[in-house]
Each structure stands twice: as structure tokens, then as C-alpha cells.
Amino acid sequence: MDNIWLQIAMAVTIGMMLFFLFPRAMHWMKNGPKAEQGDWMAAVIPLLAVVAFVILLVMLV
């Protein structure tokens, strides 16, 4: 019960963040650039490289 005011302040802060950021996020999703043909490969290749690197590190231990 010592930190009830901290919890209340954090709840209010998170609520305010959601209140102010949600409309902007909806605007960004509606008016943002659309994915094109090569965009997914540009995202998948680095992700696969990271996964392979982590697997290599796990195997070396």
C-alpha cells in the first residue's frame, strides 16, 4: 500500500498516452505508405540472419 500513488500516477500516464497516441496511430495507418512487392523480403532477410546468428551462438555454448 506504500506505492498506491505511484500506481495511480502510472495508470493515469498510460491512459493519457493511449488517449493521445491512438488517433495519431490510426491516421498513420490510414495515410502511411503501402507495402510493395520487395518490402517483405527486405524485412525477412535480416530477421532470418538474426535467427541464424542466435542459433549459432546457442550451438557454440
Backbone as numpy.savetxt, mean C-alpha at the origin, in Angstrom:
# Nx Ny Nz CAx CAy CAz Cx Cy Cz
-5.90 1.28 31.24 -6.71 2.49 31.24 -5.86 3.74 31.24
-4.56 3.60 31.36 -3.71 4.77 31.42 -3.66 5.51 30.09
-3.75 4.79 29.01 -3.57 5.43 27.72 -4.88 5.55 26.95
-5.99 5.73 27.63 -7.29 5.84 26.96 -7.34 7.09 26.07
-6.71 8.18 26.54 -6.71 9.40 25.73 -5.86 9.23 24.47
-4.79 8.46 24.58 -3.97 8.18 23.40 -4.77 7.36 22.39
-5.52 6.39 22.87 -6.33 5.57 21.98 -7.43 6.39 21.31
-8.05 7.28 22.07 -9.08 8.15 21.51 -8.47 9.07 20.46
-7.31 9.65 20.76 -6.65 10.54 19.81 -6.27 9.80 18.53
-5.78 8.58 18.66 -5.42 7.79 17.48 -6.66 7.44 16.65
-7.77 7.10 17.31 -9.00 6.79 16.60 -9.51 8.02 15.84
-9.44 9.18 16.46 -9.86 10.41 15.79 -8.94 10.72 14.62
-7.64 10.54 14.80 -6.68 10.80 13.73 -6.92 9.88 12.54
-7.12 8.60 12.79 -7.38 7.65 11.71 -8.70 7.98 11.01
-9.70 8.34 11.79 -10.98 8.72 11.20 -10.85 9.94 10.31
-10.08 10.94 10.75 -9.88 12.14 9.94 -9.10 11.82 8.66
-8.10 10.93 8.78 -7.33 10.55 7.59 -8.25 9.89 6.56
-9.10 8.97 7.02 -10.02 8.31 6.09 -10.99 9.31 5.49
-11.48 10.24 6.31 -12.45 11.23 5.85 -11.85 12.12 4.76
-10.60 12.52 4.92 -9.98 13.43 3.96 -9.35 12.71 2.77
-8.85 11.50 2.95 -8.15 10.82 1.87 -9.06 10.02 0.95
-10.20 9.56 1.45 -11.09 8.72 0.64 -11.58 9.43 -0.62
-12.08 10.67 -0.54 -12.52 11.33 -1.78 -11.38 11.54 -2.78
-10.20 11.84 -2.29 -9.07 12.04 -3.19 -8.66 10.72 -3.85
-8.70 9.63 -3.11 -8.37 8.33 -3.68 -9.38 7.94 -4.75
-10.65 8.22 -4.52 -11.66 7.92 -5.53 -11.42 8.76 -6.80
-11.04 10.01 -6.63 -10.74 10.87 -7.78 -9.53 10.34 -8.55
-8.50 9.91 -7.83 -7.30 9.37 -8.48 -7.63 8.10 -9.26
-8.46 7.23 -8.68 -8.80 5.99 -9.38 -9.63 6.26 -10.63
-10.52 7.25 -10.56 -11.38 7.54 -11.70 -10.62 8.25 -12.81
-9.73 9.17 -12.45 -9.05 10.01 -13.44 -7.59 9.64 -13.67
-7.11 8.58 -13.06 -5.71 8.19 -13.21 -5.44 7.51 -14.53
-4.17 7.26 -14.83 -3.83 6.58 -16.08 -4.28 5.12 -16.05
-4.71 4.63 -17.19 -5.16 3.24 -17.30 -3.97 2.35 -17.67
-4.03 1.11 -17.21 -2.94 0.17 -17.50 -2.96 -0.21 -18.98
-1.77 -0.32 -19.54 -1.64 -0.71 -20.94 -1.03 -2.10 -21.03
-0.74 -2.53 -22.24 -0.29 -3.90 -22.48 0.98 -4.27 -21.72
2.02 -3.46 -21.75 3.29 -3.83 -21.14 3.44 -3.46 -19.68
2.43 -2.81 -19.11 2.54 -2.36 -17.73 2.61 -3.51 -16.73
1.85 -4.58 -16.98 1.85 -5.69 -16.04 3.19 -6.41 -16.03
3.80 -6.56 -17.18 5.11 -7.21 -17.22 6.16 -6.37 -16.51
6.04 -5.07 -16.61 6.98 -4.18 -15.93 6.85 -4.32 -14.42
5.71 -4.73 -13.92 5.52 -4.93 -12.48 5.88 -6.35 -12.06
5.59 -7.33 -12.91 5.79 -8.73 -12.55 7.27 -9.10 -12.52
8.05 -8.60 -13.45 9.47 -8.98 -13.53 10.24 -8.58 -12.27
10.14 -7.35 -11.76 10.85 -7.04 -10.50 10.33 -7.84 -9.31
9.02 -8.11 -9.28 8.49 -8.92 -8.18 9.06 -10.34 -8.21
9.14 -10.92 -9.38 9.73 -12.25 -9.50 11.21 -12.24 -9.13
11.91 -11.18 -9.47 13.32 -11.07 -9.10 13.48 -11.01 -7.58
12.61 -10.28 -6.91 12.67 -10.20 -5.44 12.35 -11.55 -4.82
11.34 -12.23 -5.33 10.98 -13.56 -4.81 12.14 -14.53 -5.01
12.76 -14.51 -6.17 13.90 -15.40 -6.42 15.06 -15.07 -5.49
15.31 -13.79 -5.24 16.39 -13.39 -4.34 16.11 -13.86 -2.91
14.88 -13.74 -2.45 14.53 -14.20 -1.10 14.67 -15.71 -1.01
14.24 -16.43 -2.02 14.40 -17.89 -2.02 15.88 -18.26 -1.98
16.71 -17.55 -2.73 18.15 -17.79 -2.71 18.71 -17.56 -1.31
18.31 -16.47 -0.66 18.80 -16.19 0.69 18.36 -17.27 1.68
17.13 -17.74 1.55 16.64 -18.79 2.45 17.42 -20.07 2.23
17.74 -20.39 0.99 18.48 -21.62 0.71 19.92 -21.54 1.20
20.49 -20.34 1.27 21.87 -20.20 1.73 22.01 -20.33 3.25
20.92 -20.21 3.95 20.99 -20.28 5.43 20.94 -21.71 5.88
